[in-house]
Amino acid sequence: MKKLLVTTTVLTMVFCSGPSFAKVNLIQPADTTAKPVSALTFSGYAELYYVQDLDQPRGQERPDFLYNHKRNREVNVNLAFLKAAYANERVRANLALQVGTYAQYNYAAEQPLLRNIYEANAGVKLSKNRDLWLDAGVFSSHIGFESAISKDCWTLTRSMLAENSPYYLAGAKLTYNTPNGKWTLLGSVLNGWQRINRLPGYTKPAFSTQVQFKPSSKVTLNWSSFLGADHADSLDQPRFFNNFYAIINPTGKFGLILGFDIGAERKPIVDEGIRKRYVWYSPVIIARYATSSKSYVAGRIEYYNDPNGVIINTLSAERPNGFKTWGYSVNYDYTILPNAVWRIEYRGFNSKDAIFAETANGPAKRTNNALTTSLAISF
């Protein structure tokens, strides 16, 4: 708590001391001379939430494979950040500092000083006549259709495939958008699978790509990939991961998202003289309907299959099937103001093995159900 208060105080002092926030002198006559729009902008976001786990009422945390809206039975901050962005025709930069339980859990593997970085990157446009940019630093992941900013997602909580693929990446990327705005091509060299600090013992670069096609404003088709590893070089376990999704009619009365993740990682041991691969995959379907100009209802069905525990490790003598879990949810969103959204969601999980424990030492269960509500504000 002290760390959160100190960080927030420092950010407030920094952002409020700049010339953009100087007081207006009401005595002086108004200056009607046209001025260029400032390339430096400030913004922010905050999401408060409360979760009531219906099957683990005494637990303090949601299941291990979730990183957003993690704390149970308490009002908390999922994600809050202040962002400064600079952009002109040839140069751009972003710096966003974060607090919240999302940062606490999802950045747990990073050094303490890096856990408060939501974004820290800079880029330069490489062509005068083409939309071709080279960016480097820490940036939000291009993999997947969901981000940690709940207000921008169709469901209050994140899908299992989003929670268990990179939310952020660190490295350098080259991005090209075609003149007609229909194609986006991206290639990047990264420090690893969602890592700012390189994993000890891993010295090779990781690579990621994105191909996105928007034939019209009503359809987005995307393929993103990752090639690298999340183990030391000595284990020789390369990982190849693919993310596919289609977003249909995103601004219409009824919209649909179809997503599918599939990955493969080399086994650490040789079976019958052959190095085989572990495979995991996850499909998801999300449907959203506008009940009015200010409200939506959305439903989600998803499945995550990781029998060998590559990404979500639940393997034990009592859990021989690994992580094979269905998920479903329904949520209601109401836009209180253009920059404020209240949401409520019911979500359930059903696993093949009993992976949900009521307490640390209590009996395990195959199902888990929870109610979540949140208030998200952007400014």
Residue pairs with C-beta under 8 A, 6 or more apart in sequence:
3 99
4 77
4 99
7 97
7 99
7 116
8 99
11 82
11 97
15 21
15 42
15 82
15 84
20 38
20 40
20 42
39 86
39 87
39 88
40 84
40 85
40 86
41 84
41 85
41 86
41 87
42 82
42 83
42 84
42 85
43 82
43 83
43 85
43 378
43 379
44 80
44 81
44 82
44 83
44 378
44 379
45 79
45 80
45 81
45 83
45 149
45 151
45 376
45 377
45 378
45 379
46 77
46 79
46 80
46 376
46 377
47 77
47 78
47 79
47 80
47 100
47 149
47 150
47 151
47 374
47 375
47 376
47 377
48 75
48 76
48 77
48 78
48 374
48 375
48 376
49 69
49 75
49 76
49 77
49 78
49 372
49 373
49 374
49 375
50 74
50 75
50 76
50 372
50 373
50 374
51 62
51 69
51 71
51 72
51 73
51 370
51 371
51 372
52 72
52 73
52 370
52 371
52 372
53 59
53 62
53 72
53 73
53 368
53 369
53 370
54 369
54 370
54 371
55 356
55 358
55 365
55 367
55 368
55 369
55 370
56 72
56 356
56 357
56 358
56 359
56 368
57 73
58 358
58 359
59 72
59 357
59 358
59 359
60 71
60 72
60 73
61 70
61 71
61 72
62 69
62 70
62 71
62 72
62 370
63 349
63 355
63 356
63 368
64 312
65 160
65 163
65 164
65 304
65 312
65 323
66 157
66 158
66 163
67 102
67 105
67 106
67 158
67 163
67 167
68 78
68 79
68 101
68 102
68 106
68 148
68 150
68 157
68 158
68 163
69 78
69 101
69 156
69 157
69 372
69 374
70 101
70 102
70 104
70 105
71 101
72 370
76 100
76 101
77 99
77 100
77 101
78 100
78 101
78 102
78 150
78 374
79 98
79 100
79 102
79 103
79 118
79 148
79 149
79 150
80 98
80 99
80 100
81 96
81 97
81 98
81 99
81 118
82 96
82 97
83 94
83 95
83 96
83 118
83 119
84 94
84 95
84 96
85 92
85 93
85 94
85 95
86 92
86 93
86 94
87 93
89 125
90 124
90 125
91 122
91 123
91 124
91 125
92 122
92 123
92 124
92 125
92 133
92 135
93 121
93 122
93 123
94 119
94 120
94 121
94 122
94 139
95 119
95 120
96 117
96 118
96 119
96 120
97 116
97 117
97 118
98 116
98 117
98 118
99 116
102 148
103 115
103 116
103 118
104 115
106 148
106 167
107 114
107 115
108 115
109 195
109 197
110 195
110 196
110 197
111 196
111 197
114 196
114 197
117 138
117 196
118 140
118 148
118 168
119 137
119 138
119 139
119 140
120 137
120 138
121 135
121 136
121 137
121 138
121 139
122 135
122 136
122 137
123 133
123 134
123 135
123 136
124 133
124 134
125 131
125 132
125 133
126 132
126 133
126 134
130 176
130 179
131 176
131 177
131 178
131 179
132 174
132 175
132 176
133 174
133 175
133 176
134 172
134 173
134 174
135 172
135 173
135 175
136 171
136 172
136 173
137 170
138 168
138 169
138 170
138 196
139 168
139 169
139 170
139 173
140 147
140 148
140 167
140 168
140 169
141 147
141 165
141 166
141 167
141 168
141 169
141 194
142 169
142 173
142 186
142 188
142 208
142 210
142 224
143 165
143 166
143 169
143 208
143 210
143 224
143 226
143 241
143 243
144 161
144 162
144 165
144 224
144 243
144 245
144 259
144 261
145 162
145 222
145 245
145 247
145 257
145 259
146 153
146 158
146 159
146 162
147 153
147 167
148 158
148 167
149 376
150 156
150 157
150 158
150 343
150 374
150 376
151 341
151 376
151 378
154 255
154 257
154 286
154 288
154 296
154 298
155 286
155 298
155 300
155 329
155 331
155 345
156 331
156 333
156 343
156 344
156 345
156 372
156 373
156 374
157 329
157 345
157 347
157 372
159 259
159 282
159 284
159 286
159 300
159 302
159 327
160 282
160 284
160 302
160 304
160 325
160 327
161 243
161 259
161 261
161 282
161 284
161 302
161 304
164 282
164 304
164 311
164 312
165 194
165 241
165 243
165 261
166 193
166 194
166 226
167 194
168 194
168 196
169 188
169 190
169 191
169 194
169 208
170 190
170 191
170 195
170 196
171 188
171 189
171 190
171 191
171 205
171 206
172 188
172 189
173 186
173 187
173 188
173 189
173 208
174 186
174 187
174 188
175 184
175 185
175 186
176 184
176 185
176 186
177 183
177 184
178 184
181 214
182 213
182 214
182 215
183 211
183 212
183 213
183 214
184 210
184 211
184 212
185 210
185 211
185 212
186 208
186 209
186 210
186 211
187 207
187 208
187 209
188 207
188 208
188 209
189 205
189 206
189 207
190 205
190 206
190 207
190 208
190 226
190 228
191 197
191 198
191 206
192 198
192 199
192 202
192 206
192 228
192 229
192 230
193 206
193 226
193 228
193 229
193 230
193 239
195 230
199 230
199 231
199 232
200 232
201 231
201 232
201 233
201 234
202 229
202 230
202 231
202 232
202 233
203 233
204 228
204 229
204 233
205 228
206 226
206 227
206 228
206 229
207 226
207 227
207 228
208 224
208 225
208 226
208 227
208 228
209 224
209 225
210 222
210 223
210 224
210 225
211 222
211 223
211 224
212 220
212 221
212 222
212 223
213 220
213 221
213 222
214 220
214 221
215 221
217 251
218 248
218 249
218 250
218 251
218 252
219 246
219 247
219 248
219 249
220 245
220 246
220 247
220 250
221 245
221 246
222 243
222 244
222 245
222 246
222 247
223 242
223 243
223 244
224 242
224 243
225 240
225 241
225 242
225 243
226 239
226 240
226 241
226 263
227 238
227 239
227 240
227 241
228 238
228 239
229 235
229 237
229 238
229 239
229 265
230 239
231 237
235 268
236 266
237 265
237 266
237 267
237 268
238 265
238 266
239 263
239 264
239 265
239 266
239 310
240 263
240 264
240 265
241 261
241 262
241 263
241 264
242 261
242 262
242 263
243 259
243 260
243 261
244 259
244 260
244 261
245 257
245 258
245 259
245 260
246 256
246 257
246 258
246 259
247 255
247 256
247 257
248 255
248 256
248 257
248 258
249 255
249 256
252 290
253 289
253 290
254 287
254 288
254 289
254 290
255 287
255 288
255 289
256 285
256 286
256 287
256 288
257 284
257 285
257 286
257 287
257 288
258 284
258 285
259 282
259 283
259 284
259 285
259 286
260 281
260 282
260 283
260 284
261 281
261 282
262 279
262 280
262 281
262 282
263 279
263 280
263 281
263 310
263 311
264 277
264 278
264 279
265 277
265 278
265 310
266 275
266 276
266 277
266 278
267 275
267 276
267 277
267 278
278 308
278 310
280 304
280 305
280 306
280 307
280 308
280 310
280 311
281 305
282 302
282 303
282 304
282 305
283 302
283 303
284 300
284 301
284 302
284 303
285 300
285 301
285 302
286 298
286 299
286 300
287 298
287 299
287 300
288 296
288 297
288 298
289 296
289 297
289 298
290 296
291 297
294 334
294 335
295 332
295 333
295 334
295 335
296 332
296 333
297 330
297 331
297 332
297 333
298 330
298 331
298 333
299 328
299 329
299 330
299 331
300 327
300 328
300 329
300 330
301 326
301 327
301 328
302 326
302 327
302 328
303 325
303 326
303 327
304 312
304 323
304 324
304 325
304 327
305 323
305 324
306 312
306 322
306 323
306 324
307 321
307 322
307 323
307 324
308 315
308 322
309 315
309 322
309 323
311 323
312 323
313 322
313 323
314 322
314 323
314 353
314 355
315 322
318 353
318 354
318 364
319 353
319 354
319 355
320 353
321 352
321 353
322 353
323 351
323 355
324 351
324 352
324 353
325 349
325 350
325 351
325 352
325 355
326 349
326 350
326 351
327 347
327 348
327 349
327 350
328 347
328 348
329 345
329 346
329 347
329 348
330 345
330 346
331 343
331 344
331 345
331 346
332 343
332 344
332 345
333 341
333 342
333 343
334 341
334 342
334 343
335 341
336 342
339 377
339 378
339 379
340 375
340 376
340 377
341 375
341 376
342 373
342 374
342 375
343 373
343 374
343 375
343 376
344 371
344 372
344 373
345 371
345 372
345 373
346 369
346 370
346 371
347 369
347 370
347 372
348 367
348 368
348 369
348 370
349 356
349 367
349 368
349 369
350 366
350 367
351 366
351 367
352 366
353 366
354 363
354 364
354 365
354 366
355 364
355 366
356 364
356 365
356 366
356 367
356 368
357 363
357 364
357 365
358 364
358 365
